[in-house]
Amino acid sequence: MKRSLVLFCNLFPATILLVLLTITRSTSAQLVSSENRILFQVQKLLEYPQALQGWNNWTNFCYLPPSPSLTIVCTNGHVTELTIIGNNTSSHQILSSRFSIDSLFTVMTKFSNLKALSLVSLGLWGPLPSKINRFWSLEVLNISSNFIYGEIPPSISTLKSLKSLVLADNLFNGTVPDFKKLTFLQELNLGGNKLGPYFPSLLGQNLVSLILRNNSLRSQIPLQLIKFDKLQTLDISSNEIFGKIPSFLFSLRSLQYLNLAANQLSGNLSAKTACGSALTFVDISHNLLVGKLPSCIGSMISKGKLLYSGNCFSTRRLNDQQHPYSFCKKEVALAVKPPEKTKKENESRVKLSLLLGIIGGAVGIAAILVLLTVFIVRKSNQERSYRHRDRSVADKFYAGASPGPNTDTRRVPQTMRLSAVGMPPYCNFTSEEIEDATNNFDSTNLIGEGTQGQLYRGWLRDGAVVLVNCVKIKQKGLPHTINQNLEVLPNLRHRHLMSVLGHCVITHQENPQPTSTVFIVFEHISNVSLRDQLTDWRKRDMLKWPQRMAISIGIARGVQFLHTGVAPGIFGNNLKIENILLDDSLNAKVSRYSIPLPSKNTDQNAPNQIGSTNNAEKEDIYQLGVILLEIITGKQIKSSSEIEELKDELEKGSSEAQSVLRSAVDPCLRGTYAYESMRTAVQITINCLSKAASKRPSIEDVLWNLQYSMQVQESWTSSGNLSTKF
């Protein structure tokens, strides 16, 4: 009895304390009724996205377990953090015409204590309302991966507590407003928009991360950046920034990551350039830089911390792909600078108005003369049209006769044409040049032989390393039929293909049929395949999830170009992981794809060439799925049964707990991926491997899902979740 009393006396205070803590927590975590109603309004305005399903009047929002797609944090009965990440499956999936972005932010600004707001990939569209300045306490704002357009409202600069602003991957245009008043701002990510042409000049000097990649900036790098001594990450890649790189940029005290790739930066890098002690990665590839690499930058090559291909440096190593000096000199001369601002803009407008008035009168008089001329010209054109009518009808008939569904109507998109920029001009080689390149087809230069002929390594007269594919063909109708097939070769040039640089055809008259030998000259990629990279444990460990996602997207873009970038499309490409090559920047290149030539010794076209059937297109998708499967699991696949086993493991993992999926993916990836990013990639891989060809997605759907997965990953990484640094 005495012992029981002692035990009760010891437990009673702890029990009372626990009860009091539970009551206190419930009181503080119970959301005020007004904000409860606001959340239901947000659910309705966002048109009931998947992340907000299952809410009812008894839902206690403050006790909802956080997930990759929804996080609600409450403090003293008020929402202080709200994260909603959508799961759109199509780049065209935006909210309906009933959606009003103005109404959404009118409602959301009623969260008076909100400190962090993330609305990612929800299909939001419309201009960002200026009333966003009503978020008085906001510290983090992330509305990336939507379809918000127009200019960034200057009212954002009144959010004095803002520390992180992420507006990436939208449709914003115009100039960046004055953010100098945002003295606490540490992260600014405006990548993937249409901002420009001027580089943002009014920024706070406390920035730690500045990302402006993939915009429309057309200016020089501002010298004011020398004052940004806290900057750790600077990414201004994929713009049209020109001029010299200021030498101070490499020696900024805190800078760790510098990406200046894919711009029009030119000139020499100063030999006296010093590198900051914190600098661990530099990408200056695909610019117009010349001369030698400074010693402090050159020393980073061996450590894999410098990317510098696609320039005109005299410092060269094997397979670093530098252009000749004349190329950069010519491109710099063609670079177009934006018009500079003047102090007489108002006066210019007045003069312009006067000039337009004079021109208007002149146009009126000219119009009368034009009308008199039109009749004569029209009659002449009608006669010319009549003379060419038969040939036009024949051209249309030939185009309409292209085999394959809808392939005759495909056009090369502008973005795909730009992917070939920077490559040498297409060349029609002579037989002597081919013989010189291969040392008269010396057997030591023979790399291999397959269904599409022999493959030789060669060297052009300018020293460039190339691959020469030799194909012998016997067919009726030569050389006319061959020439028709060769018309597509100059178009097979893309960043993610082993591109065609030129060709040569030699025809020999043999009885009973002529024989032609076609020599196709390809660019040479460093002999490292994705298979080699994944099977070598040292190289494999370098490929964390962000790198593997970038490689996957590159492969998908290469396949997309083959399917839709040429007319008609090229299908049946026998995609294999050993045929995916990686250059020194780890850019994926699809090689050994189907070459659109007549098959040997037959009157029919090869089955794996342009104009193939829908089945060949879906077979490419299946083979892409196998490659993605190896990228995700890190396992080498040797049989169809292994494909099904790994697919079943991933399918089970994506539908069950996170730990199940974690056990199915490559152990080297642990700690480097966002669960939602991995789950999205896994799901599109499973869809690609569907046994029913009709259920496999199009290459556009595959590419969009991979890009969405990358966006989720970047958002997760920028939030400081990445446990492994690269």
C-alpha positions in Angstrom: 0.0 0.0 0.0 2.8 2.4 0.9 4.6 1.4 -2.2 1.6 2.2 -4.4 1.1 5.5 -2.7 4.7 6.5 -3.4 4.3 5.4 -7.1 1.1 7.5 -7.3 2.8 10.5 -5.9 5.6 10.2 -8.4 3.3 9.8 -11.4 0.6 12.3 -10.5 2.6 15.5 -11.3 3.8 14.0 -14.6 0.3 13.0 -15.5 -1.1 16.5 -14.7 1.7 18.1 -16.7 1.0 15.9 -19.7 -2.7 16.7 -19.6 -1.9 20.4 -19.4 0.5 20.3 -22.3 -2.1 18.4 -24.4 -4.7 21.0 -23.6 -2.3 23.9 -24.4 -1.2 22.3 -27.6 -4.8 21.8 -28.8 -5.7 25.3 -28.0 -2.7 26.8 -29.8 -3.0 24.4 -32.7 -6.8 24.8 -33.2 -7.2 27.1 -36.2 -9.4 30.2 -35.9 -12.7 29.8 -37.7 -12.0 32.6 -40.2 -8.8 31.0 -41.4 -10.6 27.6 -41.5 -13.0 29.1 -44.0 -10.2 30.7 -46.0 -8.6 27.3 -46.6 -11.9 25.9 -48.0 -12.1 29.0 -50.3 -8.5 28.3 -51.5 -9.5 24.7 -52.2 -12.4 25.9 -54.3 -10.4 28.6 -56.1 -7.7 26.2 -57.0 -10.4 23.9 -58.4 -9.9 21.1 -55.9 -6.3 19.9 -56.7 -5.3 16.4 -55.6 -3.3 17.7 -52.7 -6.4 19.3 -51.2 -8.7 16.3 -51.6 -10.5 14.8 -48.6 -11.1 18.0 -46.6 -14.4 18.3 -44.6 -15.9 20.3 -41.7 -14.2 18.1 -39.2 -10.7 18.4 -40.7 -8.2 19.9 -38.2 -5.8 21.6 -40.6 -3.1 22.2 -37.9 -2.8 18.4 -37.3 -2.6 17.3 -41.0 0.6 15.4 -41.4 3.0 17.1 -43.8 3.5 15.5 -47.3 5.5 16.4 -50.4 2.4 18.1 -51.9 0.9 19.8 -48.8 2.2 21.4 -45.6 0.2 23.5 -43.2 2.0 25.0 -40.2 0.0 26.8 -37.5 1.1 29.0 -34.6 -1.3 30.3 -32.0 -4.3 29.4 -34.1 -3.0 31.1 -37.3 -1.6 29.6 -40.5 2.1 30.7 -40.7 3.2 28.3 -43.5 1.3 27.0 -46.5 2.8 24.8 -49.2 0.8 23.3 -52.0 2.5 21.5 -54.9 0.4 20.3 -57.8 0.8 17.2 -59.9 -0.1 18.4 -63.5 0.6 15.8 -66.1 0.5 18.0 -69.2 2.2 21.3 -70.0 -1.1 22.5 -71.3 -3.0 21.7 -68.1 -3.8 25.1 -66.6 -6.7 26.1 -64.5 -10.0 26.7 -66.3 -11.2 30.0 -67.7 -13.2 30.5 -64.5 -10.0 30.8 -62.5 -9.1 34.3 -61.2 -5.6 34.8 -59.9 -6.8 38.1 -58.5 -9.5 36.4 -56.4 -7.1 33.8 -55.2 -4.6 36.4 -53.8 -7.5 38.5 -52.4 -8.5 35.5 -50.3 -5.0 34.4 -49.4 -3.8 37.8 -48.2 -6.3 37.3 -45.3 -3.8 35.0 -43.7 -2.5 37.8 -41.5 0.4 35.8 -40.0 1.6 34.0 -43.1 5.4 33.8 -43.3 5.9 31.1 -46.0 3.8 30.6 -49.1 4.5 28.0 -51.9 2.1 27.5 -54.8 4.0 25.3 -57.2 2.8 23.6 -60.4 -0.8 24.3 -59.9 -1.6 25.7 -63.3 -2.1 29.3 -62.1 -2.4 31.8 -64.9 -2.8 35.5 -65.3 -0.8 38.6 -64.2 0.5 38.6 -60.6 -1.7 41.1 -58.7 -0.1 44.1 -57.0 -2.1 43.3 -53.9 0.6 40.7 -53.1 2.1 43.4 -50.9 -0.6 42.7 -48.3 1.4 39.7 -47.1 3.0 41.9 -44.4 4.9 39.1 -42.6 5.9 37.0 -45.6 9.5 35.7 -45.6 9.3 33.0 -48.3 7.3 33.2 -51.6 7.5 30.4 -54.1 5.1 30.5 -57.1 7.3 28.6 -59.6 6.3 26.3 -62.4 3.0 28.0 -63.3 1.8 30.2 -66.2 1.8 33.6 -64.6 2.6 36.3 -67.2 3.2 40.0 -67.4 5.7 42.1 -65.5 6.7 41.4 -61.9 4.7 43.9 -59.8 7.0 46.5 -58.1 4.8 46.2 -55.0 6.8 43.0 -54.1 9.6 45.3 -53.0 7.4 46.5 -50.1 7.6 43.0 -48.5 10.4 44.1 -46.1 10.7 40.7 -44.4 11.2 38.7 -47.6 14.1 36.3 -47.5 13.4 34.0 -50.4 11.6 34.9 -53.7 11.2 32.1 -56.3 9.3 33.0 -59.4 11.0 30.5 -61.7 9.5 28.8 -64.8 6.6 31.1 -65.5 6.0 33.6 -68.3 7.1 36.8 -66.7 8.5 39.5 -69.0 9.9 43.0 -68.9 12.5 44.3 -66.5 13.1 43.2 -62.9 11.8 45.9 -60.5 13.8 47.6 -57.8 14.5 45.0 -55.1 17.1 47.1 -53.3 14.8 47.8 -50.4 14.5 44.0 -49.7 17.5 44.1 -47.4 16.8 40.6 -45.9 16.5 38.9 -49.3 18.9 36.0 -49.6 17.5 33.9 -52.4 16.2 35.3 -55.7 15.3 32.7 -58.4 13.8 34.2 -61.6 15.0 31.5 -64.0 12.9 30.1 -66.9 11.0 33.3 -67.7 11.2 35.9 -70.5 12.7 38.8 -68.4 15.0 41.3 -70.1 16.7 42.8 -71.9 18.6 44.5 -69.1 20.4 42.8 -66.3 18.8 43.5 -62.9 20.8 46.4 -61.4 18.8 47.2 -58.3 19.4 44.2 -56.0 20.2 44.0 -52.3 23.8 43.1 -51.5 22.8 40.4 -49.0 21.9 37.9 -51.7 23.3 34.4 -51.2 21.7 32.9 -54.3 20.9 34.7 -57.6 19.4 32.6 -60.4 18.5 34.3 -63.7 19.1 31.3 -66.1 17.0 30.9 -69.3 15.7 34.4 -69.7 16.1 37.1 -72.4 18.8 39.1 -70.9 20.9 41.0 -73.5 23.4 43.1 -71.7 26.8 43.0 -70.1 27.6 41.6 -66.6 27.2 44.6 -64.3 30.3 45.7 -62.4 28.1 46.3 -59.3 28.3 42.5 -58.6 31.7 43.1 -57.1 29.9 44.4 -53.9 28.0 41.1 -53.5 30.4 39.5 -51.0 27.8 37.1 -49.6 26.8 35.6 -52.9 27.4 31.8 -53.0 25.4 30.8 -56.1 25.2 32.8 -59.4 23.5 31.2 -62.4 22.9 33.5 -65.5 23.2 30.7 -68.1 21.2 30.4 -71.3 20.7 34.2 -72.0 22.3 36.5 -74.5 24.7 38.2 -72.2 27.7 39.6 -74.1 31.0 41.3 -73.5 34.0 40.2 -71.4 33.7 38.3 -68.1 34.8 40.7 -65.3 37.8 39.0 -63.6 36.5 39.9 -60.1 33.6 37.4 -60.7 35.9 34.4 -60.0 37.3 35.9 -56.8 34.0 36.9 -55.0 34.7 36.1 -51.4 31.8 33.6 -50.8 31.0 32.4 -54.4 30.8 28.6 -54.6 28.8 28.0 -57.8 29.2 30.1 -61.0 27.3 29.2 -64.2 27.7 31.5 -67.3 27.1 28.9 -69.9 25.3 29.3 -73.2 25.7 33.1 -73.6 27.6 35.4 -76.0 30.5 36.2 -73.6 33.7 36.9 -75.6 37.3 37.9 -75.3 40.2 36.6 -73.2 40.2 35.8 -69.6 42.9 37.7 -67.8 46.0 35.6 -67.0 46.0 37.3 -63.6 42.5 36.2 -62.7 42.4 34.9 -59.1 39.8 32.4 -57.8 38.2 32.7 -54.5 38.9 30.0 -51.9 35.2 29.0 -51.8 34.8 28.5 -55.5 34.0 24.8 -56.3 32.2 24.8 -59.7 32.5 27.0 -62.8 30.6 26.5 -66.1 31.7 28.9 -68.9 30.8 26.5 -71.8 29.2 27.4 -75.1 30.3 31.1 -75.2 32.7 32.9 -77.6 35.8 32.9 -75.3 39.3 32.8 -76.7 42.9 32.6 -75.5 44.2 30.5 -72.6 42.5 29.5 -69.4 43.9 31.3 -66.4 45.9 28.9 -64.1 43.5 29.1 -61.2 40.6 28.1 -63.4 42.5 25.6 -65.5 43.5 23.7 -62.3 39.8 22.9 -61.8 39.6 20.7 -64.9 41.1 17.6 -63.5 38.8 17.8 -60.5 35.7 17.8 -62.8 34.7 21.3 -61.4 35.1 23.2 -64.7 33.0 23.0 -67.9 34.5 25.1 -70.7 33.7 23.3 -74.0 32.1 25.0 -77.0 34.4 28.1 -76.9 37.6 28.9 -78.9 40.2 28.4 -76.2 43.7 27.5 -77.2 43.9 25.5 -74.1 42.7 22.1 -75.3 42.4 18.6 -74.0 41.2 15.4 -75.7 37.5 15.7 -76.7 37.0 19.1 -75.1 35.3 20.3 -78.3 36.7 23.8 -78.9 35.8 25.8 -82.0 38.5 27.4 -84.2 39.4 31.0 -83.3 37.7 32.3 -86.5 34.4 30.9 -85.4 34.3 33.1 -82.2 35.6 36.1 -84.1 32.8 35.9 -86.6 30.1 35.3 -84.1 31.1 38.2 -81.9 30.9 40.5 -85.0 27.3 39.2 -85.6 26.2 39.6 -81.9 23.4 42.2 -81.6 23.4 44.5 -78.6 20.2 46.0 -77.2 19.5 49.7 -77.7 21.0 51.8 -74.9 18.8 54.1 -72.9 19.3 57.8 -73.5 18.4 60.9 -71.6 16.4 62.3 -74.5 13.7 59.6 -74.7 10.8 62.2 -74.4 12.3 64.4 -77.1 12.7 61.3 -79.3 9.0 60.4 -78.9 8.0 63.9 -80.0 10.2 63.7 -83.1 8.9 60.2 -83.8 5.2 61.4 -83.7 6.1 64.2 -86.1 7.9 61.8 -88.4 5.0 59.4 -88.3 2.6 62.2 -89.4 4.8 63.0 -92.4 5.1 59.3 -93.3 1.3 58.9 -93.0 0.7 61.5 -95.7 3.4 60.0 -97.9 1.9 56.5 -97.5 -1.5 57.8 -98.6 -0.1 59.1 -101.9 2.0 55.9 -102.3 -1.1 53.8 -101.8 -2.7 55.2 -104.9 0.3 54.4 -107.0 0.4 50.9 -105.5 -3.2 50.2 -106.5 -2.4 51.1 -110.1 0.5 48.7 -110.0 -1.3 45.8 -108.3 -3.6 45.1 -111.3 -0.6 44.7 -113.6 1.4 42.6 -111.1 -1.5 40.3 -110.4 -2.0 39.6 -114.0 1.6 38.7 -114.4 1.5 36.5 -111.3 -1.5 34.6 -112.6 0.3 33.7 -115.7 3.4 32.6 -113.7 1.2 30.6 -111.4 -0.4 28.8 -114.4 3.0 27.9 -115.8 4.0 26.2 -112.5 0.7 24.7 -111.6 1.6 21.2 -112.7 4.9 21.2 -110.8 3.1 22.5 -107.6 0.5 19.8 -107.8 3.2 17.2 -108.1 5.1 18.5 -105.1 1.9 18.4 -103.0 1.2 14.9 -104.1 4.7 13.8 -103.1 4.5 15.4 -99.7 1.1 13.9 -99.0 2.4 10.4 -100.0 4.8 10.3 -97.1 4.1 7.1 -95.1 3.3 7.3 -91.4 0.6 9.1 -89.5 0.6 12.9 -89.7 4.4 13.0 -90.3 4.1 15.1 -93.4 2.6 18.0 -91.4 5.4 18.1 -88.8 7.5 21.2 -88.6 10.8 21.9 -86.8 10.0 24.1 -83.8 12.2 27.2 -83.3 13.6 25.8 -80.0 14.8 22.6 -81.9 16.4 24.7 -84.6 18.3 26.7 -82.0 19.6 23.4 -80.5 22.0 23.1 -83.5 23.5 26.6 -83.1 27.2 26.6 -82.6 27.9 23.6 -84.9 30.1 23.9 -88.0 28.3 24.3 -91.3 27.1 21.1 -93.0 29.6 19.9 -95.6 29.4 17.8 -98.7 32.7 16.0 -98.5 34.7 14.7 -101.4 35.9 11.1 -101.6 39.5 12.4 -101.2 38.6 14.1 -98.0 36.9 10.9 -96.6 40.0 8.8 -97.5 42.3 11.4 -95.9 40.2 11.5 -92.8 40.3 7.7 -92.3 43.9 7.2 -93.6 42.5 5.3 -96.6 40.2 3.3 -94.3 43.1 1.9 -92.2 41.9 -1.1 -90.2 43.3 0.5 -87.0 40.6 3.2 -87.3 37.8 0.7 -87.6 35.6 0.9 -84.5 32.9 -1.6 -85.4 30.5 -3.0 -88.0 26.7 -3.4 -87.8 23.5 -3.4 -89.7 24.2 0.1 -91.0 27.7 -0.5 -92.3 31.2 0.1 -91.0 32.1 2.8 -88.5 35.6 4.4 -88.7 37.3 7.0 -86.5 38.7 9.9 -88.6 40.4 13.3 -88.4 39.4 16.2 -90.6 42.0 18.6 -92.0 41.3 21.1 -89.3 42.2 18.5 -86.7 38.6 17.8 -85.6 37.9 14.1 -84.6 34.9 12.6 -86.4 33.2 9.3 -87.0 32.6 8.0 -90.6 29.8 5.6 -91.2 30.2 3.7 -94.5 27.1 2.1 -96.0 27.0 0.2 -99.4 23.6 0.1 -101.1 22.3 -1.7 -104.1 18.9 -0.5 -105.3 16.9 0.3 -108.4 16.5 3.9 -109.2 19.8 5.1 -107.9 21.1 7.8 -107.5 17.7 9.6 -107.6 16.2 7.6 -104.7 19.4 7.9 -102.6 19.4 11.7 -103.0 15.8 12.0 -101.8 16.7 10.1 -98.6 19.9 12.2 -98.1 17.8 15.5 -98.0 17.1 14.8 -94.3 20.7 14.4 -93.2 21.6 18.1 -92.8 18.6 18.4 -90.4 20.0 15.7 -88.0 21.8 18.2 -85.9 20.8 18.7 -82.3 22.4 19.2 -78.9 21.2 15.8 -77.7 22.1 13.8 -80.8 25.4 12.5 -82.2 24.9 15.1 -85.0 25.6 14.7 -88.7 28.4 17.0 -90.0 28.2 16.1 -93.6 28.2 13.2 -96.2 29.7 11.9 -99.4 28.1 9.6 -102.0 30.1 7.5 -104.5 28.2 5.6 -107.2 29.6 2.6 -109.2 27.9 1.2 -112.2 27.7 -2.6 -111.7 25.5 -5.1 -113.6 22.7 -5.5 -113.3 22.3 -2.7 -110.7 24.4 0.3 -109.7 26.0 0.3 -106.3 26.4 3.4 -104.1 28.5 3.9 -101.0 27.3 6.6 -98.7 29.7 8.0 -96.2 28.0 9.8 -93.3 30.3 12.0 -91.1 29.2 12.3 -87.4 30.6 14.5 -84.7 32.8 12.5 -82.2 31.7 12.3 -78.6 34.1 11.2 -75.9 33.8 7.5 -75.7 31.9 7.3 -72.4 28.5 5.8 -72.5 25.8 6.1 -69.9 26.2 2.3 -69.4 29.9 2.8 -68.6 29.1 5.6 -66.2 26.5 3.6 -64.3 28.5 0.3 -64.1 31.8 1.9 -62.9 31.1 2.5 -59.2 33.4 5.5 -59.0 31.7 7.3 -61.9 28.3 6.1 -60.8 28.6 7.7 -57.4 29.1 11.1 -59.2 25.6 10.8 -60.8 23.2 11.9 -58.1 19.6 12.4 -58.8 19.8 16.0 -60.2 22.5 14.8 -62.7 20.5 11.7 -63.7 17.4 13.8 -64.2 19.3 16.2 -66.5 20.6 13.2 -68.5 17.1 11.7 -68.7 15.7 15.0 -70.0 18.5 15.2 -72.6 17.7 11.7 -73.9 14.0 12.6 -74.1 14.8 15.8 -76.0 17.0 13.9 -78.5 14.2 11.3 -79.1 11.6 14.2 -79.4 13.8 15.7 -82.1 13.9 12.5 -84.0 10.1 12.1 -83.7 9.0 15.6 -84.4 12.0 17.7 -85.3 12.3 16.5 -88.9 9.5 15.9 -91.4 8.6 13.1 -91.6 9.7 11.8 -88.2 12.3 9.1 -87.6 11.1 6.1 -85.6 12.4 2.7 -84.7 15.7 4.0 -83.3 16.8 0.9 -81.4 17.4 3.0 -78.2 19.9 1.3 -75.9 21.7 2.7 -72.8 25.1 1.8 -74.3 24.2 4.1 -77.3 23.7 7.1 -75.0 26.9 9.0 -74.9 28.0 11.6 -72.4 30.2 14.5 -73.3 32.6 16.3 -70.9 29.6 18.3 -69.6 27.6 15.1 -69.0 25.2 16.2 -71.8 23.4 13.1 -73.1 23.7 12.4 -76.8 21.7 9.7 -78.6 23.9 7.8 -81.0 23.3 5.0 -83.5 19.8 6.1 -84.2 18.0 5.1 -87.4 19.7 6.6 -90.5 17.1 7.3 -93.2 18.7 5.4 -96.1 17.3 2.6 -98.3 18.2 -0.8 -96.9 20.9 -2.7 -98.6 20.0 -5.0 -101.5 16.3 -4.2 -101.6 13.8 -2.0 -103.3 12.1 -1.1 -100.1 13.0 1.5 -97.5 14.6 0.2 -94.3 12.0 -0.6 -91.6 13.6 1.7 -89.1 13.6 4.9 -91.1 11.5 8.0 -91.6 7.8 7.4 -92.0 7.7 4.4 -89.8 4.4 3.2 -88.3 2.9 4.2 -84.9 4.2 0.8 -83.5 7.8 1.9 -84.2 7.1 5.2 -82.4 5.7 3.4 -79.3 8.6 0.9 -79.4 11.0 3.9 -79.0 9.0 4.9 -75.9 9.3 1.4 -74.5 13.1 1.4 -75.1 13.3 4.9 -73.5 11.5 3.4 -70.5 14.1 0.7 -70.2 16.9 3.3 -70.1 15.0 5.3 -67.4 14.6 2.1 -65.5 18.4 1.6 -65.4 18.9 5.2 -64.5 16.6 5.0 -61.5 17.6 1.6 -60.2 21.3 1.7 -61.2 21.0 -2.0 -62.2 22.2 -3.4 -65.5 19.3 -5.0 -67.4 20.1 -8.1 -69.5 16.7 -9.7 -70.1 13.0 -8.9 -70.5 12.2 -10.7 -67.3 14.5 -8.4 -65.4 12.6 -5.4 -66.9 9.3 -6.8 -65.5 10.8 -7.5 -62.1 12.3 -4.0 -61.7 9.1 -2.4 -63.1 7.0 -4.4 -60.5 9.3 -3.2 -57.7 9.0 0.4 -58.7 5.2 0.2 -59.2 4.8 -1.3 -55.8 7.1 1.4 -54.3 5.3 4.3 -55.9 1.9 3.2 -54.5 3.1 2.4 -51.0 5.2 4.0 -48.3 8.2 6.1 -49.1 10.5 3.5 -47.5 9.3 0.9 -50.1 10.3 3.2 -53.0 13.6 4.0 -51.3 14.5 0.4 -51.3 13.8 0.0 -55.0 16.0 2.9 -56.3 19.7 3.0 -56.6 21.3 3.3 -53.1 23.7 5.9 -54.4 20.7 8.3 -54.8 19.6 8.2 -51.2 19.5 11.7 -49.6 19.8 13.4 -53.0 16.2 13.3 -54.3 12.8 14.8 -53.4 10.2 12.0 -53.0 7.7 13.7 -55.3 10.4 14.2 -57.9 11.4 10.5 -57.8 7.7 9.3 -57.7 6.9 11.4 -60.9 9.9 9.9 -62.7 9.0 6.4 -61.6 5.4 6.8 -62.8 6.2 8.0 -66.3 8.8 5.2 -66.5 6.2 2.6 -65.6 3.8 4.1 -68.2 6.5 3.9 -70.9 6.9 0.1 -70.1 3.3 -0.6 -70.5 2.8 -3.9 -72.4 0.0 -2.4 -74.5 1.6 0.0 -77.0 -1.5 2.2 -77.1 -1.2 3.0 -73.4 2.4 4.2 -73.7 2.7 8.0 -73.6 3.9 10.3 -76.4 7.4 11.6 -76.2 6.0 15.1 -75.4 4.3 13.6 -72.3 7.4 11.9 -71.2 9.5 15.0 -71.6 7.0 17.2 -69.7 6.8 14.7 -66.8 10.6 14.6 -66.5 10.8 18.4 -66.6 8.2 18.6 -63.9 10.2 16.1 -61.8 13.2 18.3 -62.3 11.3 21.4 -61.2 10.1 19.7 -58.0 13.7 18.6 -57.4 15.1 22.1 -57.8 12.5 23.6 -55.5 13.3 20.9 -52.9 17.0 21.5 -53.3 16.7 25.3 -53.0 14.9 24.9 -49.8 18.0 23.4 -48.2 16.9 19.8 -48.1 19.8 18.3 -50.1 22.0 16.3 -47.8 24.8 15.7 -50.3 26.7 18.4 -52.0 28.0 17.8 -55.5 
